[in-house]
Amino acid sequence: MEKDYTVTITEVLQRKVQVKAFNKEEAKYIVEQQYYNQEHILNENDLVVQSFKAKAA
């Protein structure tokens, strides 16, 4: 007899961005602002990890 299952798909996207800054806090802030301004849009080319987990519903 078939049962219902819930499958969770998890993807992790990652991209390295180089930026000039006076310190790492400023570098992080600059890239965060660029990200929120949609200057860095991660896509399938940035996929580094994927996993699938199933459990009975």
N, C-alpha and C positions, 0 to 999 in steps of 0.2 A: 504494500500500500504506500502511495506517495505521501510525503509530508511537506508542509510549507517550511521554507528556510529563508532567513534574512541574510543577504550577503553584503558586506561592507567593502567598498572599494576605496582605497586610500592611495593618493598620488602625492609625491613630493616633487616640487619644481624648485630649481636652484640655478642662479646665474651669478657669475662673478663680474663686478663692475669696478673699473679703476677710476679713481677720482683724485684730484689734487686737493689737499686740505692741510691745515696746520697741526691737527692731531686726529686720533681715530674717532673721537666723539663728533668732531665736526664732519669728518668723512661720512660717518653713519647718518648724521642729520641731513647732509646734502643728498645722499642717495635715497633716504626715506622720502624727502620732499620730491625728488624726481619720480620716485615710484608712485606717490600719491597724485602727482600731476600727470600720470600715465606716460611718462617718458620711458619707462621700462615695463613692458607687458610680457610676462612670461607665457610660454606656449609649449607645445609638445616637444620642441627641440631642447627644452630645459628640464625634461623629465629625468630624475635621477633614481627614484625608488617608486615601486608600485607593489601593492599587496592586496590580497583577497582573503577575507575571513568569513566563514559561514557558521551560523548557529541555528538551531531549531527555533522556529517562530513561535 
